Amino acid sequence: MSESPPPIKVQILGKEYPIACPADEQHELLIAARFLDGKMREIRDTGRIIGSERIAVMAGLNIAHELLQLRQDRED
C-alpha cells in the first residue's frame, strides 16, 4: 500500500492552507494558489470589497468569467 504525501501548504492572502495533493500535481497546485492569491490581492487592493470570503467569491467569479471567455474564443 502506497502512502499519500503530506499536505502541501499554500498561502492565500497571508493565510496558510494545507491541501492534500498527489505529488505529481503539487507544482500546478502552487501555481494555481499563486494565481488565486494574486487575483484576490488585486480585488482587495481596490478597497471596494471587504472580507476574505467576499474577495474569494469575486475572484472565483472573475476567474470563471475569464475561463468561459477563453472557451468561447476557441469555439469561434
ZAKOLGU-508855 format. One record per residue: x, y, z of N, C-alpha, C in turn. Coordinates in steps of 0.02 Angstrom, whole numbers, padded with zeros to 5 digits, always signed. Layout:
// residues N
XYZXYZXYZ/...
//
This chain:
// residues 76
+00042-00058+00000+00000+00000+00000+00045+00062+00000/+00029+00110-00046+00070+00170-00050+00044+00223-00002/+00090+00260+00026+00073+00312+00073+00062+00377+00035/+00010+00414+00053-00001+00478+00019+00047+00530+00046/+00068+00576+00003+00115+00628+00025+00081+00674+00076/+00121+00705+00119+00092+00752+00167+00059+00811+00130/+00011+00844+00162-00020+00901+00128+00031+00954+00112/+00019+00988+00057+00063+01043+00037+00031+01108+00064/+00071+01153+00088+00045+01215+00117+00048+01270+00066/-00008+01305+00056-00011+01362+00011-00032+01423+00051/-00010+01481+00030-00027+01544+00063-00073+01584+00017/-00130+01604+00045-00177+01645+00008-00198+01702+00054/-00186+01763+00033-00199+01824+00073-00169+01818+00143/-00109+01792+00146-00073+01787+00209-00095+01731+00255/-00142+01691+00233-00164+01635+00274-00141+01570+00243/-00118+01524+00286-00090+01461+00262-00145+01407+00260/-00147+01371+00204-00196+01317+00195-00159+01252+00177/-00166+01199+00217-00137+01135+00197-00185+01100+00149/-00159+01078+00092-00200+01048+00040-00172+00979+00023/-00215+00928+00025-00195+00861+00003-00190+00862-00073/-00136+00837-00099-00124+00839-00171-00074+00785-00190/-00088+00748-00245-00039+00699-00268+00028+00733-00284/+00082+00698-00272+00149+00727-00281+00159+00754-00352/+00131+00720-00402+00142+00742-00471+00101+00803-00491/+00057+00827-00446+00017+00886-00461+00033+00945-00415/+00083+00937-00372+00099+00990-00324+00123+01054-00356/+00163+01049-00408+00188+01109-00442+00130+01150-00470/+00083+01116-00502+00025+01150-00530-00018+01181-00475/-00025+01147-00419-00062+01174-00362-00031+01239-00338/+00035+01240-00332+00070+01300-00310+00059+01358-00359/+00061+01343-00423+00049+01394-00474-00022+01421-00468/-00071+01375-00460-00141+01395-00454-00151+01438-00391/-00120+01419-00336-00127+01456-00274-00098+01526-00281/-00041+01532-00314-00010+01598-00325-00055+01641-00369/-00085+01610-00420-00129+01646-00465-00190+01672-00427/-00222+01628-00387-00280+01647-00348-00262+01701-00297/-00205+01694-00264-00182+01744-00216-00175+01812-00250/-00146+01812-00310-00137+01874-00347-00204+01906-00365/-00251+01866-00388-00318+01892-00406-00353+01921-00344/-00348+01885-00289-00380+01907-00227-00348+01971-00201/-00283+01977-00207-00249+02038-00185-00269+02098-00229/-00276+02086-00294-00298+02140-00339-00366+02166-00317/-00412+02120-00302-00479+02140-00281-00477+02175-00214/-00440+02148-00167-00435+02178-00100-00406+02249-00105/-00355+02257-00148-00320+02321-00152-00361+02376-00183/-00417+02359-00217-00461+02411-00243-00496+02447-00186/-00503+02412-00129-00536+02441-00071-00612+02441-00074/-00640+02415-00128-00713+02415-00135-00746+02355-00102/-00708+02300-00094-00737+02239-00066-00697+02222-00003/-00734+02209+00051-00703+02194+00115-00724+02125+00137/-00677+02088+00165-00691+02021+00191-00664+01967+00145/-00627+01921+00174-00594+01869+00134-00643+01827+00094/-00701+01812+00125-00750+01770+00090-00777+01806+00028/-00794+01869+00034-00820+01907-00023-00766+01915-00076/-00704+01927-00055-00649+01933-00102-00640+01867-00140/-00644+01811-00104-00637+01745-00136-00692+01733-00187/-00753+01751-00170-00809+01742-00217-00798+01784-00279/-00779+01847-00271-00767+01890-00328-00710+01864-00371/-00657+01840-00339-00600+01812-00377-00623+01751-00416/-00662+01708-00383-00688+01648-00417-00731+01666-00476/-00774+01715-00468-00816+01737-00524-00775+01766-00581/-00725+01806-00564-00682+01835-00616-00644+01781-00654/-00617+01733-00617-00579+01678-00649-00626+01636-00692/-00686+01621-00667-00734+01583-00707-00753+01620-00770/-00763+01685-00765-00779+01726-00823-00723+01723-00875/-00661+01730-00852-00604+01727-00898-00601+01659-00932/-00612+01605-00895-00611+01538-00923-00665+01530-00976/-00726+01552-00960-00781+01546-01008-00767+01586-01071/-00737+01645-01063-00719+01686-01122-00669+01650-01166/-00618+01619-01134-00568+01582-01172-00599+01523-01209/-00644+01488-01177-00679+01432-01209-00720+01457-01268/-00755+01513-01259-00796+01541-01312-00752+01561-01371/-00695+01592-01357-00648+01613-01410-00623+01554-01449/-00611+01497-01416-00587+01437-01451-00640+01408-01497/-00704+01414-01478-00758+01388-01518-00772+01430-01579/-00756+01495-01576-00769+01540-01633-00721+01529-01689/
//
